[in-house]
């Protein structure tokens, strides 16, 4: 029996506790499901808040603050600090998908669903559509986007797999993002391969091996890292070979990044988190967006083309809340989509070119090295999404006249930490491909330039445009 299993430390013991108390964890999930259902269903049936409403006396504003001010920013933070514990212990969508699959048809997972591009495509579509319907502001949009995703997860559960989280594995819009961020977590469920092999002869705890259900479809024997694991604890102690274990936060990116490297992860980092997400956060603050919209509106009027200025689009296509004086014309909605896509194209391509330069500096150009080096941007990409979502938190607090004198310094601190973390990861990755200090240093010049490009986006949003 492996040493880590005979004398478990506190962390391994915590994993064992989760394994023994699976029923309690499932109970927590259903409590979260109930809260989640209440927060997306009830506000959607209520009138929109008026000018006298506050967070403490209006359910719609309170739900908005819970979802976008606390829930999602800190779910992202939890991925970095705890791995995908949210997915395995708290996520209502995952719990409902698994529950539905328990009573479903159990069809085989089709090939189209296994396509590797879904995490990027689903993230992009959901993010853009959320901006089209103003999901951060209106409860009906929340019901449509989040509720629609949950409904789709249950349908997939009813059709495919048996007691599995097929939706979470392949189609969840944030699965790819969570997978990337979890690679930074300071612990994971580690598989002792020698102990696993011994279990074929010795069994588990001296008895027959008891099969377990890995709902997120992780091949346990070959599990490396934390990117796919939902940290539910069900496999802890399995075959006396799996234990919750500490690790260096850089280990998965640096040591496994070349094996995990694929173009879709690179696309999600560069064109998703550092492109589409930035555009989605940018457009409401962008002076460029306003100037472009005025230019196109003037051109349309001058050419007697007025239908794009009509405001008759339904609320589920473009934002339409006349009682709030918040209505998108066809031009507004198209501009939002175009601005987000253009931002993604500009930032993503600029970063790709810089990373290609860093890759070439380390030797003959190699795509695996490019994809590996791109993973060094995960900290700054995650920090950016956290800052963008927290802007909603701060705007809601500002409306309640809460003093936010600390906000600017906090943003600078988060960006500084994320920049240093990304640079450190990239420096360690370059060591995998070159032992020459000067060569690695020149590659880092390219990488630091990429960090500066990312920082420019947040400078514009929080300081550049705000100061004009």
Order of alpha helices (4+ residues) and beta strands (2+ residues): alpha-alpha-alpha-alpha-alpha-alpha-alpha-alpha-alpha-alpha-alpha-beta-alpha-beta-alpha-alpha-alpha-alpha-beta-beta-alpha-alpha-alpha-alpha-alpha
